[in-house]
Amino acid sequence: MGRIGEVQAPVATRDALARGRLRASLVPDLLVEARRIVNTVIAGWHGRRKRGIGENFWQFRPYVEGDASRIDWRRSARDDHTYVRDREWEAAHTVWLWSDPSPSMLYKSSGAGVSKESRALVLALALGELLSRSGERIAWPGLTDPFTARNGAERIAAQLSHAGNLAAKPDLSTIRRFCDIVIVSDFLDPVEETMAWLDVLARHGVRAHLIEVADPAEETFPYAGRTEFTDPETGDKLTAGRAETLKDEYRLLYIARRQELAGWCKRLGWSFTVNHTDRLASEALVRVHMAMTADSSRPGLTSGHAGLTAGGGHAGLTAGGGHAGLTAGGDAGKAVA
């Protein structure tokens, strides 16, 4: 049997940026059009579609006694009424972006066009490009403070290329209320660990958008015969004499993990999206757009393909030898081959 997959070398950040820009160009600029937040808070998406502080014209309205707004005499001269000119409320919103740099993200099966790491970086940088283009503040936890720049994605890519070894899980405690964060990962750690790491965001009132990047082989488990699975982070190995006998139990654990995490996000009002590496990255961008523009009073969105995962940890395994890796369920952590 031929190789099913293999571990890829880390992707060049510049290449990911170029692909991210290509994906971003396929999605309308309104992809990151804002959700509205409470009127009393001058923080949120650029372009509120309501009266407030800003540079752009919003509407004419009749003047009322005591109105501090400036009268527009040109418009008032057209008829017998006095009008004031309102501007549109504009306030830059802060969106944090992060993609998982852990070894399990380097996996790529023969059925996928790119590694999970490559897809995750492309998604993060594409979102950075779109957000920067619309005037939002973006940041990368552990790497940059929030900033506004038309070339925001390029600046983050440059920082990543010189960052050296990034933390497997950055400190999220400095991210404050009314911010959004997009987290792109395979989320193969035990669900309890992932929830504990992200709990600080829920306590701080941050709205999170999780994008699970999955290789098709991780769901279908196309292994048969004697197969050696290797955890890419610990090096632990598991040899299965007949790998096909593990398929049903593995898929049950794999899907249950995803379902549990997606359900937790929904209860918090967060979004959860699945993007497979044999599908278009733009599909995930559209879904995240839908989640970002959803009113904050609505329950969280979950989208993507059905997932699953049972309690207990999830262990990635990588098939070596004649078959190549995948991430399999278990209790050992993550693994790929």
C-alpha positions as a Python dict, from the first residue, in 0.01 Angstrom:
ca = {
    (1, 'M'): (0, 0, 0),
    (2, 'G'): (136, 344, -88),
    (3, 'R'): (203, 625, 153),
    (4, 'I'): (-105, 801, 281),
    (5, 'G'): (63, 1110, 419),
    (6, 'E'): (378, 1261, 557),
    (7, 'V'): (511, 1536, 779),
    (8, 'Q'): (590, 1853, 585),
    (9, 'A'): (864, 2105, 648),
    (10, 'P'): (739, 2430, 808),
    (11, 'V'): (585, 2659, 549),
    (12, 'A'): (756, 2987, 458),
    (13, 'T'): (555, 3273, 605),
    (14, 'R'): (596, 3482, 290),
    (15, 'D'): (447, 3203, 78),
    (16, 'A'): (154, 3180, 318),
    (17, 'L'): (106, 3556, 296),
    (18, 'A'): (94, 3544, -84),
    (19, 'R'): (-165, 3266, -75),
    (20, 'G'): (-357, 3446, 198),
    (21, 'R'): (-379, 3756, -20),
    (22, 'L'): (-498, 3547, -311),
    (23, 'R'): (-773, 3397, -96),
    (24, 'A'): (-862, 3738, 42),
    (25, 'S'): (-901, 3872, -311),
    (26, 'L'): (-1166, 3608, -378),
    (27, 'V'): (-1385, 3734, -95),
    (28, 'P'): (-1563, 4073, -103),
    (29, 'D'): (-1418, 4354, 106),
    (30, 'L'): (-1735, 4340, 310),
    (31, 'L'): (-1621, 4005, 446),
    (32, 'V'): (-1525, 4174, 770),
    (33, 'E'): (-1813, 4416, 781),
    (34, 'A'): (-1883, 4461, 1144),
    (35, 'R'): (-2117, 4340, 1403),
    (36, 'R'): (-2277, 4613, 1609),
    (37, 'I'): (-2191, 4653, 1976),
    (38, 'V'): (-2360, 4850, 2247),
    (39, 'N'): (-2418, 5216, 2173),
    (40, 'T'): (-2243, 5325, 2490),
    (41, 'V'): (-1913, 5165, 2392),
    (42, 'I'): (-1703, 5348, 2132),
    (43, 'A'): (-1518, 5038, 2026),
    (44, 'G'): (-1614, 4791, 1764),
    (45, 'W'): (-1629, 4747, 1394),
    (46, 'H'): (-1527, 5016, 1147),
    (47, 'G'): (-1843, 5170, 1003),
    (48, 'R'): (-2132, 5131, 1249),
    (49, 'R'): (-2410, 5236, 1011),
    (50, 'K'): (-2529, 5478, 1280),
    (51, 'R'): (-2470, 5840, 1384),
    (52, 'G'): (-2151, 5914, 1576),
    (53, 'I'): (-1786, 6008, 1556),
    (54, 'G'): (-1638, 5955, 1211),
    (55, 'E'): (-1523, 6105, 883),
    (56, 'N'): (-1789, 5979, 640),
    (57, 'F'): (-2130, 6131, 571),
    (58, 'W'): (-2416, 5934, 724),
    (59, 'Q'): (-2742, 6125, 676),
    (60, 'F'): (-2928, 6458, 680),
    (61, 'R'): (-3189, 6503, 951),
    (62, 'P'): (-3412, 6792, 1062),
    (63, 'Y'): (-3263, 7039, 1306),
    (64, 'V'): (-3418, 7050, 1654),
    (65, 'E'): (-3374, 7329, 1907),
    (66, 'G'): (-3064, 7283, 2116),
    (67, 'D'): (-2904, 7043, 1865),
    (68, 'A'): (-2529, 7082, 1889),
    (69, 'S'): (-2472, 6936, 1544),
    (70, 'R'): (-2357, 7165, 1267),
    (71, 'I'): (-2633, 7296, 1038),
    (72, 'D'): (-2586, 7216, 671),
    (73, 'W'): (-2692, 7543, 509),
    (74, 'R'): (-2655, 7416, 152),
    (75, 'R'): (-2904, 7135, 212),
    (76, 'S'): (-3132, 7363, 417),
    (77, 'A'): (-3151, 7613, 130),
    (78, 'R'): (-3336, 7361, -87),
    (79, 'D'): (-3664, 7391, 108),
    (80, 'D'): (-3819, 7552, 413),
    (81, 'H'): (-3659, 7319, 669),
    (82, 'T'): (-3327, 7335, 851),
    (83, 'Y'): (-3108, 7026, 835),
    (84, 'V'): (-2797, 6902, 1010),
    (85, 'R'): (-2542, 6669, 861),
    (86, 'D'): (-2462, 6353, 1059),
    (87, 'R'): (-2145, 6151, 1024),
    (88, 'E'): (-2124, 5775, 1052),
    (89, 'W'): (-1987, 5631, 1371),
    (90, 'E'): (-1650, 5477, 1300),
    (91, 'A'): (-1434, 5310, 1560),
    (92, 'A'): (-1163, 5060, 1491),
    (93, 'H'): (-1224, 4717, 1637),
    (94, 'T'): (-943, 4494, 1762),
    (95, 'V'): (-920, 4141, 1625),
    (96, 'W'): (-647, 3907, 1748),
    (97, 'L'): (-525, 3635, 1512),
    (98, 'W'): (-336, 3318, 1597),
    (99, 'S'): (-249, 2993, 1417),
    (100, 'D'): (-117, 2682, 1588),
    (101, 'P'): (259, 2625, 1536),
    (102, 'S'): (271, 2280, 1700),
    (103, 'P'): (428, 1978, 1522),
    (104, 'S'): (95, 1806, 1458),
    (105, 'M'): (7, 2089, 1220),
    (106, 'L'): (282, 1979, 979),
    (107, 'Y'): (87, 1672, 871),
    (108, 'K'): (-29, 1641, 509),
    (109, 'S'): (-193, 1336, 356),
    (110, 'S'): (-186, 1243, -12),
    (111, 'G'): (-549, 1353, -38),
    (112, 'A'): (-475, 1710, 72),
    (113, 'G'): (-314, 1990, -123),
    (114, 'V'): (-138, 2152, 172),
    (115, 'S'): (-32, 2081, 528),
    (116, 'K'): (-251, 2189, 816),
    (117, 'E'): (10, 2446, 920),
    (118, 'S'): (11, 2600, 573),
    (119, 'R'): (-370, 2624, 565),
    (120, 'A'): (-383, 2773, 915),
    (121, 'L'): (-130, 3045, 829),
    (122, 'V'): (-308, 3127, 504),
    (123, 'L'): (-640, 3166, 687),
    (124, 'A'): (-490, 3386, 960),
    (125, 'L'): (-303, 3609, 713),
    (126, 'A'): (-601, 3631, 476),
    (127, 'L'): (-815, 3754, 764),
    (128, 'G'): (-538, 3996, 860),
    (129, 'E'): (-534, 4132, 505),
    (130, 'L'): (-910, 4182, 497),
    (131, 'L'): (-927, 4337, 842),
    (132, 'S'): (-639, 4574, 769),
    (133, 'R'): (-801, 4677, 444),
    (134, 'S'): (-1117, 4779, 629),
    (135, 'G'): (-931, 4980, 892),
    (136, 'E'): (-952, 4744, 1188),
    (137, 'R'): (-678, 4693, 1447),
    (138, 'I'): (-514, 4351, 1434),
    (139, 'A'): (-266, 4176, 1661),
    (140, 'W'): (-97, 3841, 1718),
    (141, 'P'): (-78, 3729, 2085),
    (142, 'G'): (278, 3700, 2208),
    (143, 'L'): (408, 3872, 1894),
    (144, 'T'): (253, 4216, 1837),
    (145, 'D'): (38, 4472, 2013),
    (146, 'P'): (-279, 4586, 1833),
    (147, 'F'): (-205, 4817, 1541),
    (148, 'T'): (-376, 4966, 1237),
    (149, 'A'): (-203, 4956, 897),
    (150, 'R'): (-303, 4887, 540),
    (151, 'N'): (-18, 4635, 519),
    (152, 'G'): (-110, 4470, 849),
    (153, 'A'): (-89, 4113, 720),
    (154, 'E'): (256, 4180, 571),
    (155, 'R'): (378, 4323, 902),
    (156, 'I'): (258, 4019, 1091),
    (157, 'A'): (416, 3787, 833),
    (158, 'A'): (748, 3967, 876),
    (159, 'Q'): (725, 3936, 1253),
    (160, 'L'): (646, 3565, 1228),
    (161, 'S'): (939, 3501, 995),
    (162, 'H'): (1181, 3645, 1253),
    (163, 'A'): (1008, 3520, 1566),
    (164, 'G'): (1203, 3198, 1612),
    (165, 'N'): (1029, 2946, 1836),
    (166, 'L'): (677, 3057, 1916),
    (167, 'A'): (494, 2939, 2226),
    (168, 'A'): (274, 2636, 2167),
    (169, 'K'): (-7, 2823, 2344),
    (170, 'P'): (30, 3200, 2393),
    (171, 'D'): (-85, 3385, 2703),
    (172, 'L'): (-436, 3514, 2632),
    (173, 'S'): (-491, 3692, 2964),
    (174, 'T'): (-405, 4037, 2823),
    (175, 'I'): (-689, 4027, 2565),
    (176, 'R'): (-974, 4237, 2694),
    (177, 'R'): (-1348, 4276, 2657),
    (178, 'F'): (-1504, 4377, 2324),
    (179, 'C'): (-1217, 4227, 2124),
    (180, 'D'): (-1252, 3930, 1891),
    (181, 'I'): (-993, 3657, 1848),
    (182, 'V'): (-961, 3406, 1564),
    (183, 'I'): (-781, 3086, 1665),
    (184, 'V'): (-681, 2841, 1390),
    (185, 'S'): (-566, 2496, 1504),
    (186, 'D'): (-634, 2125, 1469),
    (187, 'F'): (-755, 2123, 1833),
    (188, 'L'): (-631, 1770, 1890),
    (189, 'D'): (-531, 1826, 2252),
    (190, 'P'): (-766, 1684, 2515),
    (191, 'V'): (-1082, 1895, 2511),
    (192, 'E'): (-1045, 1978, 2880),
    (193, 'E'): (-701, 2130, 2817),
    (194, 'T'): (-830, 2340, 2529),
    (195, 'M'): (-1122, 2466, 2735),
    (196, 'A'): (-898, 2551, 3030),
    (197, 'W'): (-665, 2748, 2800),
    (198, 'L'): (-950, 2943, 2638),
    (199, 'D'): (-1152, 2996, 2956),
    (200, 'V'): (-971, 3325, 3028),
    (201, 'L'): (-1124, 3466, 2708),
    (202, 'A'): (-1475, 3379, 2824),
    (203, 'R'): (-1411, 3539, 3164),
    (204, 'H'): (-1283, 3860, 3001),
    (205, 'G'): (-1582, 3890, 2767),
    (206, 'V'): (-1380, 3825, 2451),
    (207, 'R'): (-1562, 3672, 2154),
    (208, 'A'): (-1365, 3388, 1997),
    (209, 'H'): (-1390, 3226, 1655),
    (210, 'L'): (-1232, 2882, 1640),
    (211, 'I'): (-1132, 2734, 1305),
    (212, 'E'): (-1044, 2366, 1316),
    (213, 'V'): (-815, 2271, 1028),
    (214, 'A'): (-847, 1901, 949),
    (215, 'D'): (-673, 1672, 704),
    (216, 'P'): (-917, 1436, 527),
    (217, 'A'): (-717, 1131, 636),
    (218, 'E'): (-771, 1230, 998),
    (219, 'E'): (-1142, 1170, 961),
    (220, 'T'): (-1151, 872, 725),
    (221, 'F'): (-868, 671, 887),
    (222, 'P'): (-755, 503, 562),
    (223, 'Y'): (-509, 265, 730),
    (224, 'A'): (-492, -110, 699),
    (225, 'G'): (-247, -382, 789),
    (226, 'R'): (54, -338, 1011),
    (227, 'T'): (94, 35, 1075),
    (228, 'E'): (314, 234, 1311),
    (229, 'F'): (168, 557, 1449),
    (230, 'T'): (400, 822, 1594),
    (231, 'D'): (310, 1116, 1815),
    (232, 'P'): (491, 1413, 1651),
    (233, 'E'): (526, 1600, 1978),
    (234, 'T'): (637, 1329, 2220),
    (235, 'G'): (780, 1072, 1977),
    (236, 'D'): (568, 797, 2135),
    (237, 'K'): (488, 513, 1895),
    (238, 'L'): (200, 270, 1863),
    (239, 'T'): (215, -30, 1631),
    (240, 'A'): (-114, -177, 1514),
    (241, 'G'): (-106, -525, 1364),
    (242, 'R'): (-435, -463, 1182),
    (243, 'A'): (-497, -88, 1177),
    (244, 'E'): (-838, -127, 1013),
    (245, 'T'): (-976, -274, 1338),
    (246, 'L'): (-922, 64, 1508),
    (247, 'K'): (-1121, 264, 1255),
    (248, 'D'): (-1466, 269, 1415),
    (249, 'E'): (-1345, 346, 1767),
    (250, 'Y'): (-1102, 608, 1635),
    (251, 'R'): (-1370, 790, 1433),
    (252, 'L'): (-1605, 788, 1730),
    (253, 'L'): (-1343, 958, 1948),
    (254, 'Y'): (-1237, 1199, 1675),
    (255, 'I'): (-1590, 1322, 1603),
    (256, 'A'): (-1689, 1331, 1971),
    (257, 'R'): (-1393, 1562, 2050),
    (258, 'R'): (-1506, 1806, 1784),
    (259, 'Q'): (-1870, 1796, 1887),
    (260, 'E'): (-1786, 1860, 2250),
    (261, 'L'): (-1568, 2159, 2165),
    (262, 'A'): (-1823, 2299, 1917),
    (263, 'G'): (-2102, 2264, 2175),
    (264, 'W'): (-1895, 2447, 2437),
    (265, 'C'): (-1830, 2732, 2192),
    (266, 'K'): (-2199, 2757, 2109),
    (267, 'R'): (-2291, 2791, 2477),
    (268, 'L'): (-2044, 3080, 2508),
    (269, 'G'): (-2175, 3256, 2198),
    (270, 'W'): (-1855, 3181, 2006),
    (271, 'S'): (-1828, 3037, 1656),
    (272, 'F'): (-1671, 2708, 1555),
    (273, 'T'): (-1581, 2634, 1194),
    (274, 'V'): (-1421, 2329, 1034),
    (275, 'N'): (-1202, 2364, 725),
    (276, 'H'): (-1057, 2057, 553),
    (277, 'T'): (-726, 2089, 372),
    (278, 'D'): (-876, 1932, 60),
    (279, 'R'): (-1135, 2212, 48),
    (280, 'L'): (-1105, 2584, -30),
    (281, 'A'): (-974, 2815, 240),
    (282, 'S'): (-1230, 3074, 128),
    (283, 'E'): (-1508, 2852, 264),
    (284, 'A'): (-1380, 2909, 616),
    (285, 'L'): (-1340, 3283, 554),
    (286, 'V'): (-1706, 3314, 458),
    (287, 'R'): (-1818, 3123, 767),
    (288, 'V'): (-1603, 3332, 1000),
    (289, 'H'): (-1746, 3642, 831),
    (290, 'M'): (-2096, 3523, 914),
    (291, 'A'): (-1995, 3470, 1276),
    (292, 'M'): (-1823, 3810, 1305),
    (293, 'T'): (-2122, 3998, 1164),
    (294, 'A'): (-2371, 3813, 1383),
    (295, 'D'): (-2532, 4026, 1650),
    (296, 'S'): (-2367, 3964, 1986),
    (297, 'S'): (-2707, 3890, 2144),
    (298, 'R'): (-2756, 3588, 1923),
    (299, 'P'): (-2633, 3244, 2025),
    (300, 'G'): (-2301, 3143, 1883),
    (301, 'L'): (-2271, 2993, 1539),
    (302, 'T'): (-2122, 2661, 1466),
    (303, 'S'): (-2046, 2570, 1112),
    (304, 'G'): (-1848, 2332, 909),
    (305, 'H'): (-1876, 1960, 874),
    (306, 'A'): (-2001, 1743, 1150),
    (307, 'G'): (-1740, 1667, 1400),
    (308, 'L'): (-1716, 1451, 1697),
    (309, 'T'): (-1524, 1378, 1999),
    (310, 'A'): (-1574, 1209, 2318),
    (311, 'G'): (-1447, 1322, 2649),
    (312, 'G'): (-1112, 1199, 2742),
    (313, 'G'): (-815, 1316, 2554),
    (314, 'H'): (-751, 1283, 2191),
    (315, 'A'): (-426, 1145, 2078),
    (316, 'G'): (-276, 1216, 1746),
    (317, 'L'): (-99, 928, 1589),
    (318, 'T'): (108, 925, 1280),
    (319, 'A'): (131, 636, 1058),
    (320, 'G'): (481, 572, 954),
    (321, 'G'): (630, 296, 751),
    (322, 'G'): (433, 204, 443),
    (323, 'H'): (141, 419, 553),
    (324, 'A'): (182, 774, 651),
    (325, 'G'): (53, 962, 940),
    (326, 'L'): (-273, 1088, 1049),
    (327, 'T'): (-407, 1210, 1377),
    (328, 'A'): (-578, 935, 1565),
    (329, 'G'): (-784, 929, 1878),
    (330, 'G'): (-666, 805, 2212),
    (331, 'D'): (-518, 950, 2528),
    (332, 'A'): (-164, 1027, 2428),
    (333, 'G'): (-198, 1375, 2293),
    (334, 'K'): (-145, 1475, 1931),
    (335, 'A'): (29, 1293, 1654),
    (336, 'V'): (85, 1287, 1289),
    (337, 'A'): (318, 1120, 1054),
}
